[in-house]
Amino acid sequence: METGGASRKPTLTPKAVIHQKFGSKACYTIEEVHEPPQNGCPGLAIAQKGACLFRCNLELPDVSVVSGTFKRKRDAEQSAAELAIEKLGILTRANDLTSEEAFDELVARINYLFSNEFLSALHPLSGHFRGAVQREGELHCLVPMSVIFAYDARICNLSKWIDPHVESNPYLVIPCILRAAAKLSESLSAPKGQLSLQRKNPYPSEVITSSVIEPSLSSERSLIEVVRIPHFLDKPVQSITLDLSPTGYYLDLIAKQLGLCDATKIFISRPVGRASSETRLYFAASETFLSDLPSDLLEFKEALHFEEPLNARATYLCGQDIYGDAILANIGYTWKSKDLFHENIGLQSYYRMLINKTPSGIYKLSREAMVTAQLPSTFTTKANWRGAFPRDVLCTFCRQQRLSEPIISAVGVIASSKSSDKQNLQVTDSSAVQDHANGGTIAEDKGQCVESEDTFRCEVRIYSKSQELLLECSPKDTFKKQFDSIQNVCLRVLLWLDVYFKDLHVSLERLTSYADALALRFNSQRFFEELASCRSVHSGLNSKVQGEISHKSNDLKFPCNYLGYGDCSLNIQGSDSGISPSNGSLVCISYNVALKAEGVEVRETIEKNDEYEFEIGSGCVIPCLEAIVQQMSVGQSACFCAELAPREFVLAATLNSARILHLLDSSACCLEYSCTLSRVTEPLEARMEQALFSPPLSKQRVEFAVKYIKESHACTLVDFGCGSGSLLDSLLNYQTSLEKIVGVDISQKSLSRAAKILHSKLSTELNSHVPRTPIKSAILYDGSITDFDPRLCEFDIATCLEVIEHMEEDQAYLFGNLVLSSFCPKLLVVSTPNYEYNVILQGSNLSTQEGDPDDKTQLQSCKFRNHDHKFEWTREQFSHWARDLATRHNYSVEFSGVGGSGHMEPGYASQIAIFRRRFETRHVHPIVDKAESASKYQVIWEWNSSNK
């Protein structure tokens, strides 16, 4: 009975211990288990059930356990929690454990490990004790000390109480174990010069017989593939094979690969990857280290040194200092069986582990597309995103780099006045921090009116393990959903980190500049210190953009750099189905990637996928693949060559590492792609228009423009923001007076698609007996519609259909002023979505096809029709913009629209303004700078009937 002093804290239940350590990250799942009925009634037609029992599955961030069966659910949960505590080596004593008490528990723990009882226990460490029993001669029952602290977490945790430095240097566990063994000198011995412990009294024969598994007569030798990682960086990583006999001890076999006689002088790292993984690194202790092992902690610290140089690659993989050559193997005993578990680890596995420590690599692995996928440049919608979400990628990155979990703060923002055009934002007070079930910590700010929050703003902070702030990102962007705000800010951080990993020698100035653009701040000194090991391991994941392309040409020629990747032309096989992707489309392709070496006819396939989905415009695949897919229609195929991806990604993609390595080392190589476009899902805006309007709004807008072309007898037309040429293409289906058509767009990819369509159609039209249109010339320009080019002045009619909403509002005003003051068309037709109509569009079932399926918004919180829209105006806002421009530049303006009715609320789905020049005489604002009158647009494609 204790007297005096403070009383000890009550012992926590296993479930309470787990909650204290993991919070809401611990997930308990209860499963009903029915026992077979006892004393059943034969012949009874009614099905009989036995007693109902319960089993619990406990999922933690790095480990999962399954309990036995119990009559009560809470007993199953407590059992699962107890198993997890045992597996993780968590101390359940109160936090007032002294170093003396910890040492006493350490002695008791080691005494238990060498007991008869533990030899038959189902524990990863007991498997090594059974393996030691099967060793012969002087090695019989000799247990390597390294397995004791590598496979028993409780030993490590108790050692940390004795010496806190164990946290940063796990080798300091050794003197703790030696001191404890000295206390047990009557039953244990520690042979000098060896990292091993041995029972002085052998195990009784009956204990050995009941514990050790006898190999069956049919047991065969196991061939296990492992990886050797030399400590010299200029020596290649190699795949080797272990030949393990049924009765052999696998650590002795690994020791021989490291030049040792047996496993008594071997060190074992912590798990590489998940805590439950058996993938570990093995390396040798030096003779100098083993010559004199003092059990005194201070003496050991002074003597602790390794002759061999640090193995940078192995150290980087596991986050623990590894010296000399190392073996990477996935082999060991588990909690589930007494049998030895093993899986092959080849070069592909090694390189996947390597790239899994980089933001881009984590995303590529989630998509199983090492050379095709890349970290997306933008987060659009939850529905269109494929692969791991940015938040999950960031959490994985922090774990892989041994950083603290990212702190993610979601801030609710409310509108103080919903009637105003420009919302006044007000940040609510922060009140609580909650753990998120999937890792990472979310600080969710809640105010007095949480349910009335309109938007969310988010920030991310990343700390080192020592809780020093490394970086924080706090953009001012707001989102209607908390989920979207979290994913967007996490993606910002990932994109910034990716710049560093793509070029490990990137200048501090460039990192700082990019950080400023992303609203990110970082502690440069601490950041470089934490990620210093990256520099010596990664060859730099190639700062040059992957995607240079080349292929054989057909009769359709484009000038240099039409795709932005060099001088090339495109040959696409198959007939044009007319169904092609556009920005925001979700496409599905099948593809095959082969390594093509110079002078070698045989191609080596390194990656293939029969069904691969991605969103056009989000930057989630290599640029050349996206550019070419945009030129294709459903059912068409294309072949092209792309620049070789970084070596790490190529080797992470292929199973045939030896052949691929030979080709990479012997000749110049590139990647040869063959892909087929199998499906295109239009963006939500297009799907809504096609489903709810007949004909679709896009066709109604064309017919509206044709009406004014015919009425005005226009001969020349320029389409500002022509995109893939949908309007220009459609105009060729009508009989009009047009003789010259021009398109301008800033996207070369879209322009190349438009060129292909117009070239085919105009050439066919020219050769027909009855031409539909008198078109004599067609030109496509690459340029911004907010830049002046004198070649576009004085056109009869100009169109700008569904374009201005893709610009910032100030750019929309700049465009309007430029067109009406300098280009001065006789007629200008501008259309843009009517925001007020969204409540009807998104009230349909189609609204659930994008974003959260449970989201049913009202008018004041309607989503924009397209994720790329920077704004969507009400009728009042659009009218104000148009009337102001018309008054300023001596134009008249009238309003109309398509879809819906202008006489009923909420008006047209697509609102249109028609500007008419009041006088035939031009009233152009003078251009002061002659440089402004120079031609700024680049001709991408030109067609002339007289040259055909």
ABEGO torsion letter per residue (X at the ends): XBBEEBBBBBBBBAAAAAAAAAEAABBBBBBBBBBBBBGBBBGBABBBBBBBBBBBBBBBAABBBBBBBBABAAAAAAAAAAAAAAAAGBBABBAABBAAAAAAAAAAAAAAAABAAAAABBBAAAAAAAAAAABBEAABGBBBAAAAAAABAAAAAAAAAABAAAAABAAAAAAAAAAAAAAAAAABBBBBGBBBBBBABBBBAAAAAAABBBBBAABBBBBBBBBBBBABAABBBBBBBBBBBAABBAAAAAAAAAGBABAAABBBBBBBEBAABABBBBBBBBAAAAABBBABAAAAAAABBBABBBBAAAAAAAGBBBBEBBBBBBBEBBAABABBBBBBBBAAAAAAAAAAABAAAAAAAAAGBAAABBBBABBABAAABBEBBAAAAAAAAAAAAGBBBBBBBBBBBBBABAABABBBBBBBBBABBBBBAAEEBBBBBBBABAAABABBBBBBBBBBAAGBBABBBBBABBBABAAAAAAAAAAAAAAAAAAAAABAABBAAAAAAAAAAAGBBBBAAAAAAAAAAAAAABAEAGABBBGBBBBBBBABBBBBGAAGAEBBBBBBBEBBAGBBBBBGBBBBBBBBBBBBBBGBABBBBABBBABBBBBBGAGABBAAAAAAAAABBBGBBBBBBBBBBBAAAAAAABABAAAAAAAAAABBBBBBBBBBBABBBBBAAAAAAAAABOBBAAAAAAAAAAAAAAAAGBABBBBBGAEAGAAAAAAAABBBABABBBBBBABAAAAAAAAAAAAAAAAAAAABABBABABABBBBBBEBAABBBAAABGBABBBBBGAAAABBAAAAAAAAAAAAAAAGBABBBBBBBBAAAAAAAAABAAAAABEBAABBBBAAABBBABAABABBBBAAAAAAAAAAAAAAAGBBBBBBEBEEBAABOAEBABBBBBBBBABABBBBBBBABAAAABBABBBABBBBAAAX
